[in-house]
Amino acid sequence: MTDTNLLQGPIHDVHVELGASFAPFGGWEMPVSYAGTVAEHQAVRTTVGLFDVSHLGKATVRGQGAAEFVNSALTNDLGRIRPGKAQYTLCCAPDGGVIDDLIAYYVSDDEIFLVPNAANTAAVVAELQKVAPEGITVTDEHREYGVFAVQGPRSTEVLAALGLPTEMEYMAYADAEWDGRPIRVCRTGYTGEHGFELLPRWADAEPLFRALVERVRAADGRPAGLGARDTLRTEMGYPLHGHELSLEISPVQARTGWAVGWKKPEFWGKAALEQEKSAGPRRILLGLKALDRGVLRQGQTVLRDGEPVGETTSGTFSPTLKIGIALALLDTEADLQPGTEVEVDVRGRRLRCEVVRPPFVETNTK
């Protein structure tokens, strides 16, 4: 997909007004930053940041027994939650590879709302449609709703100022109205901070975003782009599909087995994942903290005693810690326990790093 046919969200013109710089991501033209990634990152950690993530997919599974059907397909156990709650889950291939990771919103036994990643929405919908029993429909609603993330210690203050609900527990949601328009308000996010994700109708997105910008600025926060979203999620060790999860990287390797309902009778990829879990994965996801000056990036070789023992999947400069950090798939045979020193090949230079177990910074979601 070339830059000339990248998709745009419902408020692209607002981002232009705000002075955003843009880059392609998942087939969409996305705002990368407004005032600089570090400033936006720090706003989320200390006050509040506002993200437009309307590129994220949306799909609805409806019909008698919709929840039971979704539960038979996706990894996590919907039986653990109830209507009004959301759940992180995975859509796996038969061999245990990850087609996508997504959030499932339990609306009722007969309706599940899904938020996949932008580039994988069509694939998830197609896989569900293939095997949906008679009476159950799976509808791609990618451009029916916007998604805005309000993240940070003062996020509750921002929503309360607009008369939106804020008292939900973590991973719960409430359907509400703002200015006479319907909106779903979710206590979820991708930053490690207390926050919310708002889902207005696509056509209602602009007035809501403008109101949010005003309230966020009043709370000493700022709009934030894709750059800060990536540094924030990397500090938390949160996986990004195509980096820490993929058709070649299973939930067992990515240490997301907590999102697998191992006791369920069925889900896609169950036999393969059970076998891998029992045998032990050949590689495992861990974190790296740079001991020398330098910035880590995806695709760099990790070495111990000069021998390759893994590869970085994501890397960045941590604005919070002010050091280079990375996530990496490390060979389990190398037995690289937290505290072990390794080296990363950064364009021919050996950068000393310490193996750690993410997150790199404290989690404040709840």
C-alpha positions in Angstrom: 0.0 0.0 0.0 1.5 3.3 -1.1 1.2 6.6 0.8 -1.3 7.8 -1.8 -3.9 5.2 -0.8 -3.4 5.0 2.9 -6.6 5.0 4.9 -7.4 8.0 7.1 -9.4 8.1 10.3 -12.5 10.2 11.0 -10.5 13.3 12.3 -7.5 13.5 10.0 -8.1 17.2 9.4 -8.0 17.9 13.1 -4.6 16.3 13.4 -3.4 18.5 10.6 -4.7 21.5 12.5 -2.9 20.4 15.6 0.4 20.2 13.6 0.8 16.5 13.7 3.5 14.7 11.7 2.3 11.5 10.0 3.5 8.0 9.0 2.0 4.9 7.6 1.0 2.2 10.1 -1.1 -0.9 9.4 -2.4 0.6 6.1 -3.4 3.9 7.8 -1.9 7.4 7.8 -1.4 7.9 11.5 -0.3 10.9 13.6 3.2 10.1 14.9 3.6 13.2 17.2 2.5 16.8 17.7 5.0 18.3 20.2 7.6 15.5 20.2 7.4 11.9 21.4 9.3 12.4 24.7 7.0 15.3 25.8 3.9 13.3 24.9 5.2 10.2 26.6 5.9 12.2 29.8 2.5 13.8 29.7 0.8 10.3 29.8 3.1 9.2 32.7 2.5 12.4 34.7 -0.8 14.0 33.7 -2.8 12.8 30.7 -2.4 12.1 27.0 -5.0 11.8 24.2 -4.6 9.3 21.4 -6.6 8.8 18.2 -6.5 5.1 17.5 -9.5 4.9 15.3 -7.4 2.7 12.9 -8.1 -0.2 15.3 -10.6 -2.7 13.9 -14.1 -3.2 15.1 -16.3 -6.2 14.5 -19.5 -7.5 16.0 -20.6 -11.2 16.4 -24.3 -11.4 16.9 -26.9 -14.2 17.1 -28.1 -16.8 19.6 -25.0 -18.3 21.3 -22.6 -15.7 20.0 -20.5 -15.6 23.2 -20.3 -19.4 23.2 -19.2 -19.4 19.5 -16.5 -16.8 20.1 -15.3 -18.7 23.2 -14.8 -21.8 21.1 -12.6 -19.8 18.7 -10.5 -17.3 20.7 -8.0 -18.3 23.3 -9.2 -16.6 26.5 -12.2 -17.9 28.5 -15.2 -15.6 28.1 -16.8 -17.6 30.9 -14.5 -15.7 33.3 -16.3 -12.4 32.6 -19.8 -11.1 32.3 -21.7 -8.5 30.3 -20.2 -5.1 30.8 -16.6 -6.5 31.0 -13.8 -6.7 28.4 -11.1 -9.3 27.9 -7.7 -9.5 26.2 -7.6 -12.6 24.0 -5.9 -14.1 20.9 -7.0 -15.5 17.6 -4.7 -18.3 16.8 -4.0 -20.5 13.8 -4.2 -24.3 14.1 -0.4 -24.5 14.6 -0.5 -22.0 17.5 0.7 -19.0 15.6 -1.1 -15.7 16.3 -3.4 -14.3 13.7 -4.1 -11.4 16.0 -4.5 -10.2 19.6 -7.6 -8.3 20.4 -10.1 -7.1 23.0 -13.5 -8.8 23.3 -16.3 -6.8 24.8 -19.0 -9.0 26.4 -22.3 -7.2 25.5 -24.6 -10.2 26.1 -24.7 -13.9 25.5 -25.8 -13.1 22.0 -23.4 -10.2 21.2 -19.7 -9.9 21.4 -17.9 -6.7 20.2 -14.3 -7.2 19.0 -11.5 -4.7 18.6 -8.6 -6.3 16.6 -5.5 -4.6 15.2 -6.0 -2.5 12.1 -4.1 -4.7 9.6 -5.6 -7.9 10.9 -9.3 -7.0 11.1 -10.3 -8.6 7.8 -8.4 -11.8 8.6 -10.1 -12.2 12.0 -13.5 -11.5 10.6 -12.9 -13.9 7.7 -11.8 -16.7 10.0 -14.9 -16.3 12.2 -17.2 -16.0 9.3 -15.9 -19.3 7.8 -17.1 -21.3 10.7 -19.9 -19.3 12.2 -23.0 -21.5 12.7 -26.3 -20.7 11.1 -27.9 -17.7 12.9 -24.7 -16.1 13.9 -23.4 -13.1 11.9 -19.9 -11.7 12.0 -19.8 -8.1 10.7 -16.8 -6.0 10.0 -17.5 -2.5 11.4 -14.0 -1.1 11.0 -15.2 2.4 9.9 -18.4 2.5 12.0 -16.7 3.7 15.2 -13.7 5.9 16.2 -11.5 5.0 19.1 -9.9 7.6 21.4 -7.6 6.7 24.3 -7.4 9.0 27.3 -4.5 7.8 29.3 -2.7 9.0 32.5 -3.1 9.9 36.1 -5.6 12.7 35.3 -7.7 10.8 32.8 -10.6 10.4 35.2 -10.7 14.2 35.6 -10.9 14.7 31.8 -13.8 12.3 31.4 -15.7 13.6 34.5 -15.5 17.1 33.0 -17.4 15.8 30.0 -20.0 14.1 32.1 -18.8 10.6 31.1 -18.8 7.6 33.4 -15.5 6.9 35.2 -16.3 4.5 38.0 -15.9 1.2 36.1 -13.3 -1.3 37.3 -10.4 -2.2 35.2 -11.4 -4.0 31.9 -15.0 -3.0 32.3 -17.1 -0.7 30.1 -20.3 1.4 30.2 -22.5 2.6 27.3 -23.3 6.3 27.8 -24.2 9.5 25.9 -22.2 12.6 25.3 -24.0 15.7 23.8 -26.9 13.4 22.8 -24.6 11.0 21.0 -24.0 7.3 22.0 -20.5 6.4 23.2 -18.9 3.3 24.7 -16.5 4.1 27.6 -14.0 1.4 28.4 -11.5 1.2 31.3 -8.8 -0.1 29.1 -5.6 1.1 27.4 -2.1 0.3 26.1 0.1 2.5 28.1 0.3 1.0 31.6 -1.4 4.0 33.1 -4.9 4.5 34.5 -7.0 5.3 31.5 -10.0 4.9 29.2 -10.8 4.1 25.6 -13.8 5.9 24.1 -15.7 4.5 21.1 -18.0 7.1 19.5 -19.7 6.6 16.2 -17.4 7.4 13.2 -19.6 10.4 12.3 -19.6 11.7 15.9 -15.8 11.5 16.4 -14.7 15.0 15.6 -16.8 17.0 18.1 -15.8 14.6 20.8 -12.1 14.7 20.0 -12.2 18.5 20.0 -13.9 18.5 23.4 -11.3 16.0 24.7 -8.4 18.1 23.5 -9.7 21.1 25.4 -10.2 19.1 28.6 -6.8 17.4 28.3 -5.0 20.7 27.9 -6.9 22.1 30.9 -5.4 19.1 32.9 -1.9 20.0 31.7 -1.9 17.1 29.3 -1.5 17.0 25.5 -2.5 15.1 22.4 -0.1 12.2 21.8 0.8 10.2 18.7 2.0 6.8 17.6 5.5 7.5 18.7 4.6 7.9 22.4 2.1 5.0 22.1 5.0 2.8 21.1 7.5 3.9 23.8 4.8 3.6 26.5 3.8 0.1 25.5 7.4 -1.0 25.2 8.2 0.2 28.7 5.3 -2.0 29.9 6.4 -5.0 27.9 3.1 -5.1 26.1 3.2 -7.1 22.8 2.6 -5.6 19.4 1.4 -7.9 16.7 4.1 -8.3 14.0 6.8 -7.8 16.7 6.1 -9.9 19.8 3.2 -11.9 18.4 2.8 -13.3 14.9 2.1 -16.4 12.9 5.6 -17.4 13.8 5.5 -16.3 17.5 3.1 -18.2 19.7 1.4 -17.0 23.0 3.7 -19.5 24.9 6.8 -17.9 23.4 5.4 -14.4 24.0 4.5 -15.1 27.6 0.9 -14.3 27.0 -0.3 -17.7 28.2 -2.3 -15.9 30.9 -4.7 -15.0 28.1 -5.3 -18.6 27.2 -8.1 -20.6 28.7 -6.2 -23.8 29.1 -9.1 -25.6 30.7 -11.6 -24.8 28.0 -12.6 -27.8 25.9 -11.7 -26.0 22.6 -10.2 -23.0 21.0 -8.2 -22.5 17.8 -4.7 -23.8 18.1 -5.4 -25.6 21.4 -3.6 -28.9 20.7 -0.5 -27.2 19.3 -0.2 -24.7 22.2 -0.7 -27.5 24.8 2.0 -29.5 23.2 4.4 -26.5 23.1 3.6 -25.6 26.7 4.2 -29.2 27.8 7.5 -29.5 25.9 8.7 -26.0 26.7 9.1 -23.3 24.1 12.4 -23.1 22.2 12.5 -19.3 22.8 10.9 -16.9 25.3 10.1 -13.2 25.4 12.1 -11.2 27.9 13.4 -7.6 28.3 16.8 -6.0 27.8 18.1 -2.9 29.6 21.1 -1.2 28.1 24.1 -0.9 30.4 25.9 1.2 27.8 24.8 4.3 25.9 22.8 3.4 22.8 19.3 2.8 21.4 18.1 -0.7 20.7 15.8 -1.5 17.7 13.9 -4.4 16.3 15.8 -7.2 14.5 19.1 -6.9 16.3 21.1 -10.0 17.3 21.5 -10.8 21.0 24.8 -12.5 21.9 26.3 -14.2 24.9 30.0 -15.0 24.9 30.0 -14.0 21.3 27.3 -16.6 20.3 23.8 -15.6 19.0 21.2 -16.4 21.6 18.2 -14.4 20.3 16.9 -11.4 18.6 15.2 -8.1 19.6 11.5 -7.8 18.6 11.1 -4.1 19.7 13.5 -1.5 20.9 13.5 2.1 21.9 14.9 4.8 24.2 12.9 4.8 27.4 11.9 8.4 28.2 11.1 7.3 31.8 14.3 5.4 32.5 16.5 7.4 30.1 18.2 4.3 28.8 17.8 2.0 25.8 15.3 -0.9 26.3 14.1 -3.8 24.2 12.0 -6.8 24.1 13.7 -9.9 22.7 13.0 -13.6 22.0 15.8 -15.5 23.7 16.7 -19.1 23.2 15.5 -21.1 26.2 18.5 -23.4 25.9 20.8 -20.5 26.8 19.0 -20.2 30.2 19.2 -16.4 30.2 17.8 -15.6 33.6 17.0 -12.0 34.7 20.2 -10.4 35.8 22.3 -12.1 33.1 24.5 -9.8 31.0 24.4 -10.1 27.2 25.4 -8.0 24.3 23.3 -6.7 21.4 24.8 -6.1 17.9 23.9 -2.5 17.2 25.2 -1.9 13.6 28.4 -3.7 14.4 28.9 -2.3 17.9 28.4 -4.6 20.9 26.0 -2.9 23.4 26.0 -4.5 26.9 22.5 -5.2 28.2 21.0 -6.8 31.3 18.2 -9.4 30.9 15.1 -8.4 32.8 11.5 -9.5 33.2 9.1 -6.7 31.9 7.6 -4.3 32.7 10.4 -1.9 32.8 8.4 0.6 34.9 5.6 0.4 37.4 2.2 -0.5 36.2 -0.6 1.9 37.2 -3.6 0.6 35.2 -5.8 -0.2 38.2 
